[in-house]
Amino acid sequence: MAITKSEIFKTLSDRTGVSKPQVSELLDELAKLAHQEAANGFTIPNIGKLVLVDRAARMGRNPATGEQIHIPAKRVVKFRVAKACKDAVL
């Protein structure tokens, strides 16, 4: 089962001695910074990084009707997991 946002705040608060509201504010600011810097690549050491990826145009299929549709090229944000994180989890 996945850990909830409030459990993350409590765990970080207990381990660091920082209050839960301060932990919440720190993580909110980290998220804002990640959103602003994602276009340039944003790395969280030992966890991973956000990168922009160009997806090519392709043919897809409407699952409801089976009709083929053209999916245009677009840019998407992807998260690449760091090797240290992979090694710790796997």
Backbone torsions as a table, in degrees:
resi	resn	phi	psi	omega
1	MET	NA	138.4	-177.7
2	ALA	-72.8	148.1	178.2
3	ILE	-78.0	139.4	-178.5
4	THR	-84.6	166.2	179.4
5	LYS	-59.8	-44.5	-179.1
6	SER	-66.6	-33.1	176.7
7	GLU	-68.0	-35.9	176.3
8	ILE	-62.6	-47.2	180.0
9	PHE	-60.1	-44.4	-178.4
10	LYS	-64.8	-45.8	-179.1
11	THR	-62.0	-47.3	179.6
12	LEU	-65.2	-37.7	178.1
13	SER	-63.1	-45.4	-179.6
14	ASP	-65.1	-40.4	-176.0
15	ARG	-76.1	-28.1	-175.3
16	THR	-106.3	-16.3	-177.4
17	GLY	80.0	10.3	178.0
18	VAL	-94.6	145.6	-177.8
19	SER	-67.1	155.5	-179.9
20	LYS	-59.6	-43.0	177.9
21	PRO	-61.3	-35.4	178.2
22	GLN	-68.8	-39.7	177.0
23	VAL	-62.8	-44.2	179.1
24	SER	-59.5	-46.4	-180.0
25	GLU	-63.5	-41.7	178.9
26	LEU	-61.1	-46.6	-179.0
27	LEU	-67.9	-34.9	175.3
28	ASP	-63.4	-43.1	178.8
29	GLU	-66.7	-37.0	176.6
30	LEU	-62.1	-42.6	178.5
31	ALA	-64.0	-43.6	178.3
32	LYS	-60.4	-44.8	179.0
33	LEU	-62.3	-41.7	178.5
34	ALA	-61.9	-41.5	179.6
35	HIS	-64.2	-40.7	-179.1
36	GLN	-68.5	-37.8	-172.4
37	GLU	-99.3	1.8	-176.9
38	ALA	-58.4	-34.5	-179.7
39	ALA	-63.2	-29.2	-179.9
40	ASN	-94.3	-6.5	-173.7
41	GLY	93.1	124.4	-177.8
42	PHE	-126.4	121.0	-175.8
43	THR	-111.7	133.9	169.6
44	ILE	-109.1	109.0	-174.3
45	PRO	-52.3	137.2	179.0
46	ASN	66.9	4.5	177.2
47	ILE	-117.5	-55.6	179.1
48	GLY	161.3	-169.0	-179.5
49	LYS	-145.5	152.2	174.7
50	LEU	-91.3	133.2	178.6
51	VAL	-137.4	150.1	173.8
52	LEU	-89.1	136.0	-178.9
53	VAL	-129.3	135.8	175.2
54	ASP	-89.6	123.2	175.8
55	ARG	-98.0	134.4	179.5
56	ALA	-74.8	157.2	173.8
57	ALA	-66.1	149.2	-178.8
58	ARG	-155.6	167.9	175.0
59	MET	-94.4	135.4	178.3
60	GLY	-125.7	-173.5	-178.2
61	ARG	-137.8	132.8	174.4
62	ASN	-72.9	116.1	-175.6
63	PRO	-65.9	-24.6	-178.6
64	ALA	-76.4	-40.2	-174.9
65	THR	-109.5	-18.6	-176.6
66	GLY	82.9	-1.6	-178.5
67	GLU	-69.1	137.7	177.2
68	GLN	-78.4	140.1	178.9
69	ILE	-133.0	153.8	177.4
70	HIS	-91.8	126.2	176.7
71	ILE	-103.7	116.8	-175.8
72	PRO	-70.0	161.2	175.8
73	ALA	-66.1	148.3	178.3
74	LYS	-158.4	166.0	175.7
75	ARG	-102.6	137.8	179.6
76	VAL	-132.6	157.1	175.5
77	VAL	-96.1	130.8	177.2
78	LYS	-124.0	155.3	176.4
79	PHE	-111.6	122.8	177.5
80	ARG	-104.3	121.9	-177.4
81	VAL	-75.7	135.6	179.7
82	ALA	-71.0	152.1	179.9
83	LYS	-59.0	-40.4	179.6
84	ALA	-60.5	-38.0	179.0
85	CYS	-70.5	-43.6	177.7
86	LYS	-59.0	-46.3	-178.8
87	ASP	-63.1	-37.4	-179.3
88	ALA	-70.9	-33.2	-175.5
89	VAL	-87.6	-40.4	-173.4
90	LEU	-87.4	NA	NA
